[in-house]
Amino acid sequence: MAEVARQHHERLDGSGYPRGLKGIDIILEARITAVADVVESMSSHRPYRPMLGIDLALEEIERGAGVIYDADAAAACLRLFREKGYVSAD
């Protein structure tokens, strides 16, 4: 579990941190968590900015699918919200 937390800010193209890992060097669980983390953080209020909303979060995931976010994780996330009607709890 610690490795998931350590890697969830890594990006498929190597632009993430802390180690600049790429592609399959990032464990699957961290690639999935990365997508969930972006959706949660963008759709939630933060002390330094207001909530951006779920629509912008999903657009970000869609834009980065296969480039910075795992394509399968991104597709599953988009399907949950757009096709299956998932809504996050407030």
Contacts in CASP RR format, 6 or more apart in sequence:
PFRMAT RR
TARGET T0000
AUTHOR 0000-0000-0000
METHOD contacts of the structure
MODEL  1
MAEVARQHHERLDGSGYPRGLKGIDIILEARITAVADVVESMSSHRPYRP
MLGIDLALEEIERGAGVIYDADAAAACLRLFREKGYVSAD
3 27 0 8 1.000
3 29 0 8 1.000
3 30 0 8 1.000
4 27 0 8 1.000
4 29 0 8 1.000
4 30 0 8 1.000
4 33 0 8 1.000
5 33 0 8 1.000
6 18 0 8 1.000
6 30 0 8 1.000
7 19 0 8 1.000
7 21 0 8 1.000
7 26 0 8 1.000
7 27 0 8 1.000
7 30 0 8 1.000
8 30 0 8 1.000
8 33 0 8 1.000
8 34 0 8 1.000
8 37 0 8 1.000
9 16 0 8 1.000
9 17 0 8 1.000
9 18 0 8 1.000
9 34 0 8 1.000
9 37 0 8 1.000
10 16 0 8 1.000
10 17 0 8 1.000
10 18 0 8 1.000
10 19 0 8 1.000
10 20 0 8 1.000
10 21 0 8 1.000
10 22 0 8 1.000
10 26 0 8 1.000
10 30 0 8 1.000
10 34 0 8 1.000
11 20 0 8 1.000
11 34 0 8 1.000
11 68 0 8 1.000
11 69 0 8 1.000
12 22 0 8 1.000
12 23 0 8 1.000
12 26 0 8 1.000
12 31 0 8 1.000
12 66 0 8 1.000
12 67 0 8 1.000
12 68 0 8 1.000
12 69 0 8 1.000
12 70 0 8 1.000
13 22 0 8 1.000
13 67 0 8 1.000
13 68 0 8 1.000
14 20 0 8 1.000
14 21 0 8 1.000
14 22 0 8 1.000
14 23 0 8 1.000
15 68 0 8 1.000
16 68 0 8 1.000
26 34 0 8 1.000
28 70 0 8 1.000
31 69 0 8 1.000
31 70 0 8 1.000
31 73 0 8 1.000
32 70 0 8 1.000
32 73 0 8 1.000
34 69 0 8 1.000
34 70 0 8 1.000
34 73 0 8 1.000
35 61 0 8 1.000
35 69 0 8 1.000
35 70 0 8 1.000
35 73 0 8 1.000
35 74 0 8 1.000
35 77 0 8 1.000
36 77 0 8 1.000
38 57 0 8 1.000
38 60 0 8 1.000
38 61 0 8 1.000
38 69 0 8 1.000
39 54 0 8 1.000
39 57 0 8 1.000
39 58 0 8 1.000
39 61 0 8 1.000
39 77 0 8 1.000
39 88 0 8 1.000
40 88 0 8 1.000
42 51 0 8 1.000
42 52 0 8 1.000
42 53 0 8 1.000
42 54 0 8 1.000
42 56 0 8 1.000
42 57 0 8 1.000
42 60 0 8 1.000
43 51 0 8 1.000
43 52 0 8 1.000
43 53 0 8 1.000
43 54 0 8 1.000
43 57 0 8 1.000
43 88 0 8 1.000
44 51 0 8 1.000
45 51 0 8 1.000
54 81 0 8 1.000
54 88 0 8 1.000
58 77 0 8 1.000
58 78 0 8 1.000
58 81 0 8 1.000
58 82 0 8 1.000
61 69 0 8 1.000
61 74 0 8 1.000
61 77 0 8 1.000
61 78 0 8 1.000
62 74 0 8 1.000
62 78 0 8 1.000
64 74 0 8 1.000
65 71 0 8 1.000
65 74 0 8 1.000
65 75 0 8 1.000
65 78 0 8 1.000
66 74 0 8 1.000
80 86 0 8 1.000
81 87 0 8 1.000
END
